[in-house]
Each structure stands twice: as structure tokens, then as C-alpha cells.
Amino acid sequence: MVWTIPNVITLFRVALIPIFVTVYFLDWRWAHEAAAFIFWLAAITDWIDGYLARKLQQSSPLGAFLDPVADKLIVAAALIMITHEYSSVTITAAAIVLMMREIYISALREWMSSIGASDSVKVSFIGKAKTMCQMLALIGLLSGLDEFMGIPIYWVLLGKILLYVSAVLSFWSMIIYTKAAYKAINAKT
């Protein structure tokens, strides 16, 4: 294994997953807020490890594989947890769309890579916007905060809105990636 700083940070993010889930289900007053903080920390380390990999020129095949896997694992855990917590058809539907897209795009990227056309399905602006909305939505929904020290902050409402926006962006980006892949496949045949 290549022990670079970005890879160690990515492994730290993977190690946070069981801690994040355990803290969320603890029977104490600030459990959800603490779990939301751990999720936020994981989201920030995702940005940090990518930045450091580029800045320190420490990109590696292991990091390229492990980074998206770590992201998908913690996001999938968070999506399952919010569907359990809120027991809402709309939140569950949005979570299903988000998980379906992640599985589909991962498989599409792997397939495109196997035929030498991985450049056609690189991360797009829509994909990045989806990720940002999704992360903020999950932090808000995980925290469960609607007020802080008596002041309304509407984190849950904002979280729901951003979750629906991320589901729409997710579906939209799936169409964009599929069209790009289709063009690349037709160009190869």
C-alpha cells in the first residue's frame, strides 16, 4: 500500500464510518448533532485529501480507487440513516435516486475505463453541485436541528430542500454522463 498523506486521510474517512453510525444511535442528547459533525468532518477530509494529492503530487491508483469508495460508503450510510429517522416517502425516494445514481455512475465509469474512454465521464460541474447539495442536505438532516439556543435555524427544512435538489441534479447528471458515454461508445465503433 502507498502510504501518502492523501491515502492516510482517505483511510481515516473510512474509519470514521462506524464511529459516525455508532454516535448517531447513541442514547444521549447531542448524538445526532455529534454524528452530523463527524459526517461534516468526513466531507471536509474528502476535499482535503484531493487537494493534497494534487498539491503534493501524491496521486496514486490506490487513492483514485479508495477515495470514491470512501465517499460512497459514508453517504450510503447517511442516506440509510435519514430514511430510518424521518420515515418519509419523499426522503426515501430521494435517497433511492441518489444511491441508484452512485451505483450506475460507478459502473459506467468502470466500463468506460475498460474501453479506454474514461475521459468522457469525468466529474462535471453538475456532479460537483450535486455533491455539495447532498452533503449539506445530509448534515442538516442528520443534525435534526430546527433551532439553536432558541433561535430558529431550519436546518431540517433546508436539508430536505437540498436533498430534493441533489436528487434532481443527480438524475440530471446521470443523463449527461450517459449521453457522453453513448457518444464515446459510438465513436469507438
Backbone as numpy.savetxt, mean C-alpha at the origin, in Angstrom:
# Nx Ny Nz CAx CAy CAz Cx Cy Cz
22.17 -12.88 1.15 21.33 -11.70 1.15 22.21 -10.46 1.15
21.75 -9.45 0.44 22.47 -8.19 0.35 22.02 -7.29 1.51
22.93 -7.03 2.47 22.59 -6.22 3.64 22.88 -4.75 3.37
22.03 -4.13 2.58 22.15 -2.69 2.35 21.19 -1.99 3.31
21.40 -0.71 3.49 20.52 0.07 4.37 19.06 -0.01 3.90
18.79 0.19 2.60 17.40 0.09 2.15 16.79 -1.30 2.40
17.57 -2.37 2.21 17.04 -3.71 2.44 16.74 -3.94 3.92
17.59 -3.42 4.79 17.35 -3.55 6.24 16.08 -2.80 6.62
15.88 -1.62 6.05 14.66 -0.84 6.33 13.43 -1.60 5.83
13.53 -2.21 4.67 12.41 -2.99 4.13 12.11 -4.18 5.04
13.14 -4.87 5.51 12.94 -5.99 6.43 12.32 -5.50 7.75
12.70 -4.31 8.19 12.09 -3.71 9.37 10.59 -3.53 9.14
10.23 -3.08 7.95 8.82 -2.88 7.61 8.06 -4.21 7.66
8.68 -5.27 7.17 8.05 -6.59 7.23 7.88 -7.02 8.69
8.89 -6.77 9.51 8.83 -7.13 10.94 7.76 -6.33 11.68
7.41 -5.14 11.18 6.37 -4.33 11.81 4.97 -4.92 11.64
4.77 -5.77 10.64 3.42 -6.27 10.34 2.79 -7.01 11.53
3.45 -8.03 12.10 2.80 -8.69 13.25 2.65 -7.77 14.46
3.56 -6.83 14.62 3.45 -5.87 15.72 2.23 -4.98 15.51
2.09 -4.49 14.28 0.98 -3.63 13.89 -0.37 -4.33 14.16
-0.49 -5.57 13.71 -1.74 -6.31 13.89 -2.00 -6.58 15.37
-0.98 -6.99 16.09 -1.14 -7.28 17.52 -1.57 -6.05 18.29
-0.90 -4.93 18.05 -1.23 -3.69 18.76 -2.67 -3.27 18.47
-3.10 -3.40 17.22 -4.46 -3.00 16.85 -5.51 -3.73 17.68
-5.27 -5.00 17.96 -6.26 -5.81 18.67 -6.04 -5.88 20.18
-5.08 -5.12 20.70 -4.89 -5.07 22.14 -6.10 -4.40 22.79
-6.37 -4.79 24.00 -7.53 -4.25 24.71 -7.10 -3.08 25.60
-6.67 -2.01 24.97 -6.38 -0.79 25.71 -6.79 0.42 24.89
-6.93 1.51 25.58 -7.60 2.70 25.04 -7.00 3.22 23.72
-5.70 3.28 23.61 -5.06 3.88 22.44 -4.54 2.85 21.45
-5.06 1.65 21.48 -4.56 0.58 20.61 -4.69 0.94 19.13
-5.85 1.44 18.74 -6.06 1.75 17.32 -5.17 2.92 16.87
-5.03 3.90 17.72 -4.18 5.04 17.37 -2.71 4.60 17.28
-2.29 3.74 18.20 -0.91 3.24 18.16 -0.67 2.40 16.91
-1.65 1.58 16.55 -1.52 0.76 15.33 -1.48 1.66 14.09
-2.29 2.71 14.08 -2.27 3.66 12.96 -0.90 4.32 12.85
-0.30 4.63 14.00 1.04 5.21 14.01 2.06 4.21 13.44
1.97 2.95 13.82 2.88 1.92 13.30 2.70 1.80 11.79
1.45 1.83 11.32 1.19 1.78 9.88 1.81 2.99 9.19
1.65 4.18 9.80 2.25 5.41 9.25 3.77 5.25 9.18
4.37 4.71 10.24 5.81 4.49 10.27 6.24 3.58 9.12
5.48 2.52 8.90 5.78 1.61 7.80 5.68 2.34 6.45
4.66 3.18 6.30 4.49 3.94 5.04 5.66 4.88 4.82
6.12 5.53 5.89 7.26 6.44 5.77 8.54 5.68 5.44
8.73 4.51 6.06 9.95 3.74 5.77 9.95 3.25 4.32
8.76 3.08 3.74 8.70 2.70 2.32 9.30 3.81 1.46
8.96 5.04 1.76 9.52 6.16 1.02 11.02 6.28 1.30
11.41 6.13 2.57 12.82 6.28 2.96 13.70 5.24 2.29
13.27 3.97 2.28 14.14 2.96 1.68 14.30 3.16 0.18
13.23 3.61 -0.48 13.34 3.90 -1.91 14.27 5.07 -2.18
14.13 6.11 -1.37 14.99 7.29 -1.50 16.46 6.91 -1.29
16.73 6.14 -0.21 18.11 5.76 0.10 18.69 4.82 -0.96
17.87 3.94 -1.49 18.36 3.03 -2.53 18.86 3.82 -3.74
18.11 4.87 -4.10 18.53 5.71 -5.24 19.71 6.59 -4.85
19.62 7.25 -3.71 20.65 8.21 -3.28 22.00 7.52 -3.03
21.97 6.37 -2.38 23.21 5.65 -2.05 23.61 4.64 -3.14
22.81 4.61 -4.20 23.03 3.65 -5.29 23.14 2.23 -4.75
22.16 1.88 -3.90 22.13 0.56 -3.28 20.91 -0.25 -3.71
20.47 -0.01 -4.93 19.38 -0.82 -5.46 19.88 -2.24 -5.65
19.01 -3.20 -5.39 19.40 -4.59 -5.56 18.19 -5.39 -6.04
18.43 -6.54 -6.67 17.31 -7.38 -7.09 16.45 -7.82 -5.89
17.10 -8.09 -4.75 16.35 -8.47 -3.55 15.45 -7.33 -3.10
15.99 -6.13 -3.07 15.19 -4.96 -2.68 14.05 -4.71 -3.64
14.32 -4.87 -4.94 13.27 -4.67 -5.95 12.14 -5.68 -5.78
12.47 -6.87 -5.29 11.45 -7.88 -5.03 10.76 -7.64 -3.69
11.56 -7.43 -2.64 11.04 -7.38 -1.28 10.23 -6.13 -0.98
10.60 -4.99 -1.54 9.91 -3.73 -1.25 8.42 -3.78 -1.59
8.04 -4.16 -2.81 6.60 -4.20 -3.10 5.88 -5.30 -2.32
6.58 -6.39 -2.02 5.95 -7.46 -1.23 5.63 -6.95 0.17
6.58 -6.24 0.79 6.35 -5.68 2.12 5.17 -4.72 2.11
5.10 -3.88 1.08 3.99 -2.93 0.96 2.65 -3.65 0.88
2.59 -4.64 0.00 1.33 -5.35 -0.21 0.90 -6.13 1.03
1.86 -6.68 1.76 1.52 -7.44 2.96 0.90 -6.54 4.03
1.51 -5.41 4.30 0.97 -4.55 5.37 -0.32 -3.88 4.94
-0.44 -3.52 3.67 -1.68 -2.92 3.18 -2.81 -3.95 3.21
-2.53 -5.18 2.80 -3.55 -6.23 2.84 -4.01 -6.47 4.28
-3.07 -6.51 5.22 -3.44 -6.68 6.63 -4.34 -5.53 7.08
-3.97 -4.30 6.72 -4.77 -3.13 7.12 -6.16 -3.17 6.50
-6.24 -3.55 5.24 -7.55 -3.62 4.57 -8.45 -4.66 5.23
-7.88 -5.80 5.57 -8.67 -6.83 6.25 -9.13 -6.32 7.62
-8.26 -5.63 8.31 -8.60 -5.12 9.64 -9.72 -4.08 9.59
-9.68 -3.19 8.59 -10.75 -2.17 8.53 -12.07 -2.78 8.08
-12.04 -3.80 7.22 -13.30 -4.45 6.84 -13.91 -5.13 8.06
-13.07 -5.68 8.92 -13.56 -6.29 10.16 -14.11 -5.23 11.11
-13.39 -4.14 11.24 -13.76 -3.10 12.21 -15.05 -2.38 11.82
-15.21 -2.04 10.55 -16.33 -1.20 10.15 -17.53 -1.99 9.65
-17.36 -3.23 9.27 -18.48 -4.08 8.80 -19.41 -3.32 7.86
-18.82 -2.70 6.85 -19.55 -1.87 5.90 -19.39 -2.45 4.50
-20.49 -2.52 3.78 -20.44 -3.03 2.41 -19.54 -2.16 1.53
-19.64 -0.84 1.68 -18.85 0.04 0.82 -17.36 -0.04 1.14
-17.01 -0.13 2.42 -15.59 -0.27 2.77 -15.07 -1.62 2.31
-15.86 -2.66 2.48 -15.45 -4.00 2.03 -15.29 -4.02 0.52
-16.21 -3.43 -0.20 -16.11 -3.40 -1.67 -14.85 -2.64 -2.12
-14.59 -1.50 -1.48 -13.38 -0.74 -1.83 -12.12 -1.55 -1.51
-12.12 -2.24 -0.37 -10.97 -3.07 0.01 -10.75 -4.20 -0.99
-11.83 -4.80 -1.45 -11.72 -5.88 -2.44 -11.14 -5.34 -3.75
-11.63 -4.19 -4.20 -11.10 -3.59 -5.44 -9.60 -3.33 -5.28
-9.21 -2.78 -4.13 -7.79 -2.47 -3.90 -6.93 -3.74 -3.89
-7.40 -4.78 -3.23 -6.62 -6.02 -3.19 -6.58 -6.71 -4.55
-7.71 -6.70 -5.25 -7.73 -7.30 -6.59 -6.74 -6.60 -7.51
-6.72 -5.29 -7.45 -5.82 -4.52 -8.30 -4.37 -4.86 -7.99
-4.03 -4.97 -6.71 -2.65 -5.26 -6.33 -2.21 -6.63 -6.86
-3.06 -7.61 -6.73 -2.73 -8.95 -7.22 -2.61 -8.94 -8.75
-3.57 -8.30 -9.40 -3.58 -8.23 -10.86 -2.34 -7.52 -11.40
-2.02 -6.36 -10.85 -0.88 -5.58 -11.33 0.43 -6.30 -11.04
0.54 -6.95 -9.89 1.75 -7.73 -9.58 1.95 -8.83 -10.61
0.88 -9.54 -10.92 0.96 -10.62 -11.91 1.27 -10.05 -13.30
0.64 -8.94 -13.64 0.88 -8.31 -14.94 2.33 -7.86 -15.07
2.86 -7.25 -14.03 4.26 -6.79 -14.06 5.21 -7.98 -14.19
4.93 -9.05 -13.48 5.79 -10.23 -13.58 5.74 -10.81 -14.99
4.55 -10.90 -15.56 4.41 -11.43 -16.90 5.11 -10.54 -17.92
4.91 -9.22 -17.80 5.54 -8.30 -18.74 7.07 -8.37 -18.61
7.55 -8.56 -17.41 8.99 -8.71 -17.20 9.50 -9.98 -17.88
8.72 -11.04 -17.82 9.15 -12.31 -18.42 9.22 -12.24 -19.95
8.48 -11.31 -20.54 8.56 -11.15 -22.00 9.41 -9.95 -22.40
10.10 -9.38 -21.42 11.02 -8.28 -21.69 10.36 -6.94 -21.93
9.18 -6.75 -21.40 8.44 -5.50 -21.61 8.06 -4.83 -20.30
8.89 -4.96 -19.29 8.55 -4.41 -17.97 8.45 -2.89 -17.97
9.13 -2.22 -18.89 9.06 -0.75 -18.94 7.65 -0.25 -19.24
6.84 -1.08 -19.90 5.49 -0.63 -20.27 4.54 -0.58 -19.08
4.92 -1.19 -17.96 4.03 -1.18 -16.79 4.74 -0.62 -15.55
5.61 0.37 -15.77 6.26 1.04 -14.65 5.22 1.86 -13.87
5.56 2.18 -12.64 4.66 2.95 -11.78 4.34 4.29 -12.44
3.05 4.62 -12.46 2.60 5.86 -13.08 2.18 6.87 -12.00
1.89 8.08 -12.45 1.41 9.11 -11.52 0.10 8.67 -10.86
-0.79 8.06 -11.63 -2.08 7.60 -11.08 -1.82 6.55 -10.00
-0.87 5.66 -10.24 -0.52 4.65 -9.25 0.02 5.27 -7.98
0.84 6.30 -8.12 1.38 6.99 -6.94 0.28 7.74 -6.19
-0.63 8.37 -6.93 -1.75 9.08 -6.29 -2.64 8.08 -5.55
-2.87 6.92 -6.16 -3.66 5.87 -5.50 -3.01 5.45 -4.20
-1.71 5.25 -4.25 -0.99 4.81 -3.05 -1.08 5.86 -1.94
-0.90 7.12 -2.28 -0.99 8.18 -1.28 -2.39 8.23 -0.66
-3.42 8.21 -1.49 -4.80 8.23 -0.97 -5.06 7.00 -0.10
-4.59 5.86 -0.56 -4.81 4.61 0.16 -4.14 4.64 1.54
-2.90 5.10 1.60 -2.19 5.14 2.87 -2.85 6.11 3.84
-3.20 7.30 3.38 -3.88 8.26 4.25 -5.23 7.74 4.71
-5.96 7.08 3.80 -7.26 6.50 4.15 -7.10 5.45 5.24
-6.12 4.59 5.07 -5.93 3.52 6.05 -5.49 4.05 7.41
-4.66 5.07 7.41 -4.26 5.69 8.69 -5.49 6.25 9.40
-6.32 6.97 8.67 -7.53 7.54 9.26 -8.49 6.48 9.76
-8.72 5.46 8.95 -9.67 4.41 9.35 -9.13 3.54 10.47
-7.84 3.26 10.45 -7.25 2.47 11.53 -7.31 3.22 12.86
-7.05 4.52 12.81 -7.03 5.30 14.06 -8.40 5.39 14.70
-9.44 5.46 13.87 -10.79 5.58 14.38 -11.09 6.92 15.02
-10.21 7.88 14.84 -10.37 9.19 15.49 -11.35 10.07 14.73
-12.33 10.58 15.45 -13.22 11.60 14.91 -13.04 12.92 15.66
-12.35 12.82 16.80 -12.05 14.04 17.54 -10.75 13.82 18.30
-10.11 14.92 18.60 -8.88 14.87 19.38 -8.96 15.97 20.43
-8.93 15.58 21.70 -9.04 16.51 22.82 -10.29 17.38 22.70
-11.38 16.73 22.26 -12.65 17.43 22.14 -12.84 18.22 20.87
-11.81 18.27 20.02 -11.89 19.03 18.78 -12.19 18.06 17.64
-13.26 18.31 16.86 -13.57 17.41 15.75 -12.47 17.43 14.68
-12.02 16.25 14.25 -11.00 16.19 13.20 -11.46 15.33 12.02
-12.49 14.55 12.19 -13.12 13.79 11.11 -12.17 12.87 10.35
-11.22 12.24 11.07 -10.29 11.31 10.43 -11.01 10.16 9.76
-12.03 9.61 10.43 -12.74 8.45 9.87 -13.47 8.85 8.59
-14.17 9.97 8.61 -14.87 10.43 7.41 -13.88 10.67 6.28
-12.80 11.36 6.57 -11.76 11.60 5.56 -11.18 10.27 5.07
-10.97 9.35 6.00 -10.45 8.03 5.64 -11.37 7.30 4.68
-12.68 7.36 4.95 -13.64 6.71 4.05 -13.61 7.34 2.66
-13.63 8.66 2.62 -13.61 9.36 1.33 -12.34 8.99 0.55
-11.19 9.04 1.22 -9.93 8.71 0.55 -9.86 7.24 0.14
-10.50 6.36 0.90 -10.54 4.95 0.53 -11.31 4.77 -0.78
-12.44 5.45 -0.90 -13.23 5.36 -2.13 -12.49 5.99 -3.30
-11.83 7.12 -3.05 -11.02 7.75 -4.11 -9.90 6.81 -4.55
-9.24 6.17 -3.58 -8.15 5.25 -3.93 -8.67 4.04 -4.69
-9.88 3.58 -4.38 -10.46 2.46 -5.12 -10.73 2.85 -6.58
-11.23 4.07 -6.78 -11.47 4.55 -8.15 -10.13 4.70 -8.89
-9.15 5.33 -8.24 -7.83 5.48 -8.86 -7.19 4.12 -9.13
-7.44 3.18 -8.24 -6.91 1.83 -8.40 -7.46 1.18 -9.66
-8.77 1.27 -9.83 -9.40 0.69 -11.01 -8.93 1.40 -12.28
-8.84 2.72 -12.21 -8.38 3.52 -13.34 -6.95 3.13 -13.72
-6.07 3.03 -12.72 -4.67 2.67 -13.02 -4.58 1.25 -13.57
-5.46 0.36 -13.12 -5.47 -1.00 -13.64 -5.79 -0.99 -15.15
-6.70 -0.15 -15.54 -7.04 -0.02 -16.97 -5.85 0.55 -17.74
-5.20 1.57 -17.20 -4.05 2.19 -17.86 -2.92 1.17 -18.04
-2.61 0.41 -16.99 -1.55 -0.60 -17.07 -1.92 -1.71 -18.06
-3.18 -2.09 -18.08 -3.63 -3.14 -19.00 -3.50 -2.67 -20.45
-3.89 -1.43 -20.71 -3.75 -0.88 -22.08 -2.27 -0.83 -22.49
-1.41 -0.39 -21.57 0.02 -0.31 -21.88 0.59 -1.70 -22.15
0.17 -2.67 -21.35 0.64 -4.05 -21.54 0.14 -4.60 -22.87
-1.10 -4.30 -23.20 -1.68 -4.79 -24.45 -0.91 -4.24 -25.65
-0.57 -2.95 -25.59 0.22 -2.35 -26.67 1.59 -3.03 -26.79
2.23 -3.29 -25.66 3.55 -3.93 -25.66 3.47 -5.35 -26.20
2.41 -6.05 -25.84 2.25 -7.43 -26.33 2.01 -7.43 -27.83
1.17 -6.52 -28.33 0.92 -6.44 -29.76 2.16 -6.04 -30.54
2.99 -5.19 -29.95 4.23 -4.77 -30.61 5.22 -5.93 -30.72
5.15 -6.87 -29.78 6.08 -8.01 -29.78 5.66 -9.10 -30.74
4.37 -9.12 -31.12 3.90 -10.19 -32.00 3.82 -9.76 -33.44
